């Protein structure tokens, strides 16, 4: 099993990953993939789309073994949602 270590700070991952997603990848993946996950190598811009973060990252590693992956849920601001929302319907 390969042990991978991050080469960038969390802030740099977020900055690079979001920039690559918005400028290069979003237009390619948004149609028909709402709610799916995209894993992006922040060094090369390579990406993979799948239903879960682990499967998207695994697909990315198949093509880029040394990838530094940033993961985004397509059509959302975050991969996971914390907290709850009201179950009451607003009128």
C-alpha positions as CSV (number, residue, x, y, z in Angstrom):
1,X,0.0,0.0,0.0
2,X,1.3,3.4,-1.0
3,X,1.4,6.1,1.7
4,X,0.7,9.5,0.3
5,X,1.5,12.7,2.0
6,X,0.2,16.2,1.2
7,X,2.7,18.6,-0.3
8,X,0.6,21.7,0.2
9,X,-1.2,23.5,3.1
10,X,-5.0,23.1,3.4
11,X,-5.4,26.7,2.2
12,X,-3.3,26.0,-0.9
13,X,-5.3,22.9,-1.7
14,X,-8.6,24.8,-1.4
15,X,-7.3,27.8,-3.4
16,X,-5.8,25.7,-6.2
17,X,-8.6,23.1,-6.3
18,X,-11.4,25.6,-6.4
19,X,-9.7,27.7,-9.1
20,X,-9.1,24.7,-11.3
21,X,-12.7,23.5,-10.8
22,X,-14.2,26.9,-11.7
23,X,-11.9,27.7,-14.7
24,X,-11.3,24.3,-16.3
25,X,-13.6,21.5,-15.1
26,X,-17.0,22.9,-14.0
27,X,-18.3,23.4,-17.6
28,X,-17.2,19.8,-18.5
29,X,-18.9,18.0,-15.7
30,X,-21.9,19.9,-14.5
31,X,-24.5,18.7,-17.0
32,X,-25.9,15.4,-15.9
33,X,-23.6,14.9,-12.9
34,X,-25.3,17.0,-10.1
35,X,-24.5,15.6,-6.7
36,X,-21.6,13.4,-8.0
37,X,-18.0,13.9,-6.8
38,X,-15.1,15.2,-8.8
39,X,-11.5,14.6,-7.6
40,X,-9.0,17.0,-9.0
41,X,-5.2,16.8,-9.0
42,X,-4.2,20.3,-8.1
43,X,-0.8,19.9,-9.8
44,X,-1.9,18.7,-13.2
45,X,-5.6,19.6,-13.5
46,X,-6.5,15.9,-14.2
47,X,-9.8,14.8,-12.7
48,X,-12.2,11.9,-12.2
49,X,-15.9,11.8,-11.5
50,X,-17.7,9.2,-9.4
51,X,-20.5,8.7,-6.9
52,X,-18.3,8.8,-3.7
53,X,-15.1,10.7,-2.7
54,X,-13.2,7.5,-2.3
55,X,-14.1,6.1,-5.7
56,X,-13.4,9.4,-7.4
57,X,-10.0,9.6,-5.7
58,X,-9.2,6.0,-6.5
59,X,-10.0,6.7,-10.2
60,X,-7.8,9.7,-10.2
61,X,-4.9,7.7,-8.6
62,X,-5.2,5.1,-11.4
63,X,-4.3,7.8,-13.9
64,X,-2.1,10.0,-11.7
65,X,-0.4,7.9,-9.0
66,X,1.2,11.0,-7.4
67,X,-1.9,13.2,-7.5
68,X,-2.6,15.8,-4.8
69,X,-6.4,15.4,-4.9
70,X,-9.0,18.1,-4.1
71,X,-12.6,16.8,-3.9
72,X,-15.8,18.8,-4.8
73,X,-19.4,17.8,-5.0
74,X,-20.8,18.9,-8.4
75,X,-23.5,21.6,-8.0
76,X,-22.8,22.2,-4.3
77,X,-20.4,24.3,-2.2
78,X,-19.1,21.5,-0.1
79,X,-18.7,17.7,-0.3
80,X,-20.5,17.1,3.0
81,X,-23.2,19.1,4.9
82,X,-23.0,19.5,8.7
83,X,-25.9,20.3,10.9
84,X,-29.6,20.0,10.2
85,X,-32.3,21.9,8.5
86,X,-35.9,22.3,9.5
87,X,-38.2,19.6,8.3
88,X,-41.1,22.1,8.4
89,X,-42.3,23.3,5.1
90,X,-42.3,27.0,4.6
91,X,-45.4,28.5,3.3
